[in-house]
Amino acid sequence: MRSRDYDLEFREQAAKVRTWGLVLLGAAVVLWIWGAQELFLPYEPDLEEVVTVLGASIPVSVVGGALFTIGTVSRRMSAHGQAIRELDKLAARQRT
């Protein structure tokens, strides 16, 4: 597999990881809204349910944030590596 093909495949995989991170962060937001609704609506809240919902949102948000960060950094590092390779090619042409 050529370097460019591998790099494009790597970027696609990083985009998928980033998308999964966004999906999990979205799920965490839904859980936060649900917990806030249960806590702040005028009827008497069930605190056990509120704590359970907010507690469940913690691992979802942590994993989502980690996947989003990994995907974003991977794409940026790949783009940086490609830019460095292109600059090296330009510098090699100028030397000759």
N, C-alpha and C positions, 0 to 999 in steps of 0.2 A: 504494500500500500504506500502510495506517495505521501510525502509530508503534508502537502496541501489537503489531500483527501482525509488524512487522519485529523488534521486541524479542524476541518469543517465538521467531521463526525464528532469530535470532542466538543465543539461549540454547540452542536445540536443536543448532545447529551446534557451539557451544562444548562441549556435553555429548558430542557425537560425537568431537571432538578429544581431550577428556579421556579418553574410553573407549579410544581408540587408544593414548594414552600409557600407560594401565594395562596394556593388552595387551602393549605392547613392554617395559614394566618386568617383567611376568610372564615374558616370554621371556628377559630378561636373568637373572632369578633362576634359571630352569631351567638356563641356561648356567653360572651360578656353581655351582649344586649339582653339575652334571655335572663341572665342572673340579675341585671339591673332592673329589668321589668318586674321580676318577682320581688325584688327588694323595695322598689319605690312606688309601686301601684298602691292605690288607697286601701285595698283590702289587706287583711292581716297576712304577712308573708310567712311562708314555711321556710324557716332558716336552715333546716337540714337540706332542703332542696337547693337553696341558694349556695350554700357552702359546697355541696356536691358539684353543682354546675361550674362554679368558679374554680374549684379544685381540679376538675377535669380539663378546664381550659388551659391550665398551666403547662402540662406536657405538650399539648397540641401547639400552643404558641411557641414554646421553646424549640420544638422540632421544626416547626414551620419557619421560624426565624433563622435557624441554623441552615436549613436547606436553601432558603432564599439567599443567604449570605454566601454559601458555598457555590451556588450556581452563578451568582453575580461575579464573584472574585475569579472563578474559573474562566468565564467569558472574557473578563478584562485582561487576565494574564495571557490568554491565548491571543488576544488582539495585540497586546504589547509585544509578545514574542514575534508575531508576524511583522509588526512595524520595525523591530530590531533587525530581522532578517532582510527586509527591504532596504533599510539604511546600510547594512553591510554590503549588499549587492551594489548599491549606488557608490559606496566608497571604493569598492574593488574596481568598478568601471572607471572612476576618476583617476585611480593610480596607474592604469594602463594607458 
